[in-house]
Amino acid sequence: MKKPKVDIFLLILIIILLGVGFLALATASIPLSLSLTGGATYYLFHQILFGLLPGLILGFIAFNVPLIKVKKLSIFVFVFSIITMLLVFVPGLSKTEFGATRWLDLGFTSVQPSEFLKLAVIFYLATILDDEKNRKKFFAFITILALVCSILIFQKDTGTMFVIFSIMISMFFCSKTPIKQTLVTICGAIVGFVTLIVFSPYRMERIFSFLNPEKDILGSTYHINQALITIGSGGLFGSGLGLGMQKLGFIPQSISDSIFAILAEEIGFLGLSLLIALFVLFFFRIVHIAKQQNNTYLKLMALGIGCWIIVQTFVNIGSMTGLMPLTGIPLPFISYGGTHLIAELIACGFLLNISRK
């Protein structure tokens, strides 16, 4: 009997996106790396050592692990992920940046547990929704959603909360649950989100900055204005890879949240169109793989991962182009940050594993 083959098209897309990411980081990080370390490649090699290499190792394990074991262990993975999220609030273990406490300080590096929470939620929710005997799916779904969102609210991580909500509501809808339950959840989420904004001054400030980006161009709207200037500077063809000027200290977070804008300046509208097309192809390939699955658990897992990557992609792009309020959400496979790259490569390992079924 022939061993099922992995989805080569998906594998090629993953390799191309990783290649684009490291090429973008290699050029975008040079000024910042030189100013802070004296060397031109610090951030590039840090991403390789603490992002790519562990991500490839764990992704390879995910590719080979029996998926039935993942289902059985999903509850333990979810509980462990919640515990690591709570450890962020323990003094001495946490690390605060930009006024938000979202990182665990490991000494030699820091990790953001919410990136792994996305995977844990996908695994556990797929397990719950696959159980045909479970008549309390909606209650379980709401309980998980409320728990996760509560922790993320205290971490001041609205962007990740939106991404995880999108993942969960998409999986819930695709599991053929009653449509009225999906609508009730969305309406409740809208009310909750509006309440969160109204009673949170810094979130309200972000909304006002989004609605009126010219209000305070040297203060609260500086970032979005510099992002728009950077994107507009690229024109149709861009200034050329490595030749952009905005990364020379003009735009904040040039190698992480703002790397899309840096790419826009250097490869232009046409280059960005190709990059966005790659992400769209990546998503539709995942949908194709999900449709081929007879197992509901595997189908939901694949769809959850696909929703995660595509929503996060367009949240990042939307915030950089002024279509959404600014968030601290990285661009998948492209932005600097080891934790999110490791989580994404683990997810890719599982996707390639599922594609063989």
C-alpha positions as CSV (number, residue, x, y, z in Angstrom):
1,M,0.0,0.0,0.0
2,K,1.4,3.4,-1.0
3,K,2.1,5.9,1.7
4,P,-0.1,9.0,1.2
5,K,1.8,12.0,-0.2
6,V,2.1,15.3,1.4
7,D,0.4,18.3,-0.3
8,I,3.3,19.7,-2.4
9,F,1.5,22.9,-3.4
10,L,1.0,23.8,0.3
11,L,4.6,23.0,1.1
12,I,5.9,25.2,-1.7
13,L,3.7,28.1,-0.5
14,I,5.1,27.7,3.0
15,I,8.7,27.8,1.7
16,I,8.0,30.8,-0.5
17,L,6.4,32.8,2.4
18,L,9.3,31.9,4.7
19,G,11.7,33.0,2.0
20,V,10.0,36.3,1.5
21,G,9.9,36.8,5.3
22,F,13.6,36.3,5.8
23,L,14.5,38.4,2.8
24,A,12.3,41.2,4.1
25,L,13.8,40.9,7.6
26,A,17.3,40.8,6.3
27,T,16.9,44.2,4.6
28,A,14.5,45.9,7.0
29,S,16.5,45.1,10.2
30,I,19.9,46.4,9.1
31,P,19.6,50.0,10.3
32,L,18.1,49.0,13.7
33,S,20.6,46.2,14.1
34,L,23.5,48.6,13.3
35,S,22.3,51.2,15.7
36,L,21.7,48.9,18.7
37,T,24.4,46.2,18.3
38,G,26.9,47.5,15.8
39,G,26.3,44.5,13.5
40,A,24.0,44.3,10.5
41,T,22.6,40.8,11.0
42,Y,21.8,40.5,14.7
43,Y,18.0,40.4,14.2
44,L,18.2,38.1,11.2
45,F,20.3,35.5,13.1
46,H,18.2,35.9,16.2
47,Q,15.1,35.1,14.2
48,I,16.9,32.0,12.7
49,L,18.1,30.7,16.0
50,F,15.0,31.4,18.2
51,G,12.3,31.2,15.5
52,L,13.1,29.2,12.4
53,L,15.2,26.4,13.9
54,P,13.0,25.5,16.8
55,G,9.9,26.1,14.6
56,L,11.2,23.6,12.0
57,I,12.1,21.0,14.6
58,L,8.6,21.3,16.3
59,G,6.9,21.5,12.9
60,F,8.6,18.2,11.9
61,I,7.4,16.6,15.1
62,A,3.9,17.9,14.4
63,F,4.1,16.5,10.8
64,N,4.9,13.0,12.2
65,V,2.7,12.8,15.4
66,P,-0.4,10.6,15.2
67,L,-3.3,13.1,15.0
68,I,-5.5,10.9,17.2
69,K,-3.0,11.6,20.0
70,V,-3.4,15.3,19.5
71,K,-7.1,14.9,19.9
72,K,-6.8,12.9,23.1
73,L,-4.3,15.4,24.6
74,S,-6.0,18.6,23.4
75,I,-7.6,19.3,26.9
76,F,-4.1,19.1,28.5
77,V,-2.6,21.3,25.9
78,F,-5.4,23.8,26.4
79,V,-5.0,23.8,30.2
80,F,-1.2,24.1,30.0
81,S,-1.6,27.1,27.6
82,I,-4.1,28.8,30.0
83,I,-1.6,28.3,32.8
84,T,1.3,29.9,30.8
85,M,-1.1,32.8,30.0
86,L,-1.7,33.3,33.7
87,L,2.1,33.1,34.5
88,V,2.5,36.3,32.5
89,F,0.9,38.1,35.5
90,V,3.5,36.7,38.0
91,P,6.1,39.3,38.9
92,G,9.6,38.3,38.0
93,L,8.4,36.0,35.2
94,S,6.6,38.7,33.1
95,K,8.0,41.2,30.7
96,T,6.1,44.4,29.8
97,E,6.5,46.3,26.5
98,F,4.6,49.2,25.1
99,G,2.4,49.3,28.3
100,A,1.2,45.7,27.8
101,T,2.2,42.6,29.8
102,R,2.1,39.7,27.3
103,W,5.5,38.1,27.5
104,L,7.2,35.5,29.7
105,D,10.9,36.4,30.4
106,L,13.0,33.2,30.1
107,G,16.3,35.1,30.6
108,F,17.9,34.3,27.3
109,T,14.8,35.2,25.4
110,S,11.1,36.0,25.9
111,V,8.0,34.2,24.6
112,Q,4.4,35.3,24.0
113,P,2.1,32.5,25.3
114,S,-0.9,33.9,23.4
115,E,0.7,32.7,20.1
116,F,0.6,29.1,21.3
117,L,-2.9,29.7,22.8
118,K,-4.2,30.0,19.2
119,L,-3.1,26.5,18.5
120,A,-4.4,25.1,21.8
121,V,-7.8,26.7,21.2
122,I,-8.0,25.2,17.7
123,F,-7.1,21.7,19.0
124,Y,-9.5,21.7,22.0
125,L,-12.4,23.4,20.2
126,A,-12.2,20.9,17.3
127,T,-12.3,18.1,19.8
128,I,-15.5,19.5,21.5
129,L,-17.3,20.3,18.2
130,D,-16.5,16.8,16.8
131,D,-18.3,15.1,19.7
132,E,-21.8,14.3,18.3
133,K,-23.0,13.1,21.7
134,N,-22.1,16.4,23.3
135,R,-25.4,18.4,23.5
136,K,-23.8,21.2,25.4
137,K,-21.5,22.4,22.6
138,F,-22.7,25.9,22.7
139,F,-22.2,26.2,26.5
140,A,-18.7,24.7,26.2
141,F,-17.9,27.1,23.3
142,I,-19.1,30.2,25.2
143,T,-17.2,29.1,28.3
144,I,-13.9,28.7,26.4
145,L,-14.5,32.0,24.6
146,A,-15.2,33.9,27.8
147,L,-12.2,32.4,29.6
148,V,-9.7,33.2,26.8
149,C,-11.1,36.7,26.2
150,S,-11.0,37.6,29.9
151,I,-7.3,36.8,30.1
152,L,-6.5,38.7,26.9
153,I,-8.4,41.7,28.1
154,F,-6.2,41.8,31.2
155,Q,-3.2,41.5,29.0
156,K,-4.5,44.4,26.9
157,D,-4.2,42.3,23.8
158,T,-7.3,43.2,21.8
159,G,-5.8,42.3,18.5
160,T,-5.1,38.7,19.5
161,M,-8.6,38.5,21.1
162,F,-10.1,39.5,17.8
163,V,-8.1,36.9,15.9
164,I,-9.0,34.1,18.4
165,F,-12.6,35.1,18.3
166,S,-12.6,34.9,14.5
167,I,-11.0,31.5,14.7
168,M,-13.5,30.2,17.2
169,I,-16.7,31.6,15.5
170,S,-15.5,30.2,12.1
171,M,-15.0,26.7,13.5
172,F,-18.3,26.9,15.4
173,F,-20.2,27.9,12.3
174,C,-18.4,25.3,10.1
175,S,-19.3,22.5,12.6
176,K,-23.0,22.8,11.4
177,T,-24.2,24.2,14.7
178,P,-27.5,26.2,14.7
179,I,-27.1,29.5,12.9
180,K,-29.0,31.3,15.7
181,Q,-26.2,30.4,18.1
182,T,-23.6,31.9,15.9
183,L,-25.6,35.1,15.4
184,V,-26.2,35.4,19.2
185,T,-22.5,35.0,19.8
186,I,-21.6,37.6,17.2
187,C,-24.1,40.1,18.6
188,G,-22.9,39.5,22.2
189,A,-19.3,40.0,21.0
190,I,-20.2,43.3,19.4
191,V,-21.8,44.6,22.6
192,G,-18.9,43.4,24.6
193,F,-16.3,45.0,22.3
194,V,-18.1,48.3,22.3
195,T,-18.4,48.2,26.1
196,L,-14.7,47.4,26.3
197,I,-13.8,50.5,24.2
198,V,-16.1,52.9,26.0
199,F,-14.7,52.0,29.4
200,S,-11.1,51.9,28.3
201,P,-9.4,55.3,27.6
202,Y,-6.4,53.9,25.7
203,R,-8.7,51.8,23.4
204,M,-11.0,54.8,22.9
205,E,-7.9,56.9,21.9
206,R,-7.0,54.2,19.3
207,I,-10.5,54.4,17.8
208,F,-10.3,58.2,17.7
209,S,-6.9,58.0,16.1
210,F,-8.2,55.6,13.5
211,L,-11.2,57.8,12.7
212,N,-9.1,61.0,12.6
213,P,-5.5,60.1,11.7
214,E,-4.5,63.8,11.1
215,K,-5.5,64.7,14.7
216,D,-2.1,64.4,16.3
217,I,0.5,63.5,13.7
218,L,3.4,63.9,16.1
219,G,1.7,62.0,18.9
220,S,-1.1,59.4,19.0
221,T,-1.4,59.1,15.2
222,Y,2.3,59.3,14.3
223,H,2.6,55.6,13.7
224,I,-0.3,55.3,11.2
225,N,0.7,58.5,9.4
226,Q,4.3,57.2,9.0
227,A,2.9,53.8,7.8
228,L,0.7,55.5,5.1
229,I,3.7,57.7,4.0
230,T,5.9,54.6,3.8
231,I,3.3,52.6,1.7
232,G,2.6,55.6,-0.5
233,S,6.3,56.1,-1.1
234,G,6.5,52.7,-2.8
235,G,4.3,53.6,-5.8
236,L,3.8,50.9,-8.4
237,F,7.2,49.3,-8.5
238,G,8.8,50.3,-5.2
239,S,12.2,51.9,-4.5
240,G,14.0,48.5,-4.7
241,L,14.7,45.9,-2.1
242,G,16.8,47.3,0.7
243,L,16.6,50.9,-0.7
244,G,13.7,52.1,1.4
245,M,14.2,55.2,3.6
246,Q,11.5,54.9,6.2
247,K,13.2,52.0,8.1
248,L,16.0,54.5,9.0
249,G,14.1,55.4,12.2
250,F,11.1,57.1,10.8
251,I,8.4,54.4,11.2
252,P,8.0,52.6,14.6
253,Q,8.4,48.8,14.9
254,S,9.8,48.6,11.4
255,I,10.8,44.9,11.6
256,S,7.7,43.6,13.5
257,D,4.2,45.1,13.2
258,S,5.2,47.6,10.4
259,I,7.2,45.3,8.1
260,F,4.3,45.3,5.6
261,A,4.7,49.0,5.2
262,I,8.5,48.6,4.7
263,L,7.9,46.0,2.1
264,A,5.4,48.3,0.4
265,E,8.0,51.0,0.0
266,E,10.6,48.7,-1.4
267,I,8.6,46.3,-3.7
268,G,5.7,48.6,-4.5
269,F,2.0,47.9,-5.2
270,L,2.8,45.1,-7.7
271,G,5.1,43.3,-5.3
272,L,2.6,43.5,-2.5
273,S,-0.2,42.2,-4.7
274,L,1.9,39.1,-5.3
275,L,2.5,38.7,-1.6
276,I,-1.2,39.1,-0.7
277,A,-2.0,36.6,-3.5
278,L,0.3,34.1,-1.8
279,F,-1.5,34.4,1.4
280,V,-4.9,34.0,-0.3
281,L,-3.6,30.9,-2.2
282,F,-2.3,29.6,1.1
283,F,-5.8,29.9,2.7
284,F,-7.7,28.4,-0.2
285,R,-5.3,25.5,-0.3
286,I,-6.0,24.8,3.3
287,V,-9.8,25.0,2.5
288,H,-9.2,22.4,-0.3
289,I,-7.3,20.1,2.2
290,A,-10.2,20.5,4.7
291,K,-12.8,19.6,2.2
292,Q,-11.0,16.4,1.4
293,Q,-11.2,15.2,5.0
294,N,-13.9,12.7,6.0
295,N,-12.9,13.2,9.7
296,T,-14.7,16.2,11.2
297,Y,-11.9,16.8,13.7
298,L,-9.3,17.1,11.1
299,K,-11.5,19.3,8.9
300,L,-12.1,21.7,11.8
301,M,-8.5,21.7,12.8
302,A,-7.4,22.7,9.2
303,L,-10.1,25.3,8.9
304,G,-9.1,26.8,12.3
305,I,-5.5,27.1,11.2
306,G,-6.5,28.6,7.9
307,C,-8.7,31.2,9.5
308,W,-6.0,32.1,12.0
309,I,-3.4,32.8,9.3
310,I,-5.7,34.7,6.9
311,V,-7.4,36.8,9.6
312,Q,-4.1,37.7,11.2
313,T,-2.7,38.6,7.8
314,F,-5.5,41.0,7.0
315,V,-5.6,42.5,10.5
316,N,-2.0,43.4,10.2
317,I,-2.4,44.8,6.6
318,G,-5.6,46.6,7.6
319,S,-3.9,48.3,10.5
320,M,-1.0,49.5,8.4
321,T,-3.2,50.8,5.6
322,G,-5.7,52.7,7.9
323,L,-8.6,50.3,7.3
324,M,-8.5,49.2,10.9
325,P,-7.2,50.6,14.2
326,L,-3.5,49.9,14.9
327,T,-2.9,46.6,16.7
328,G,0.2,44.7,17.8
329,I,-0.5,41.8,15.5
330,P,2.5,40.4,13.5
331,L,2.3,39.6,9.8
332,P,2.5,35.7,9.6
333,F,5.8,34.3,8.4
334,I,7.1,37.9,7.7
335,S,7.3,39.9,10.9
336,Y,10.2,39.6,13.4
337,G,9.3,37.6,16.4
338,G,10.4,34.0,17.3
339,T,7.2,33.0,19.2
340,H,4.7,33.6,16.4
341,L,7.0,32.0,13.8
342,I,7.4,28.9,15.9
343,A,3.6,28.6,16.4
344,E,3.0,29.1,12.7
345,L,5.6,26.4,11.7
346,I,4.0,24.0,14.2
347,A,0.6,24.7,12.6
348,C,2.1,24.1,9.1
349,G,3.5,20.8,10.3
350,F,0.0,19.8,11.4
351,L,-1.5,21.0,8.1
352,L,1.0,18.9,6.1
353,N,0.2,16.0,8.4
354,I,-3.5,16.4,7.8
355,S,-3.0,16.7,4.0
356,R,-1.7,13.1,4.0
357,K,-5.0,11.7,5.4
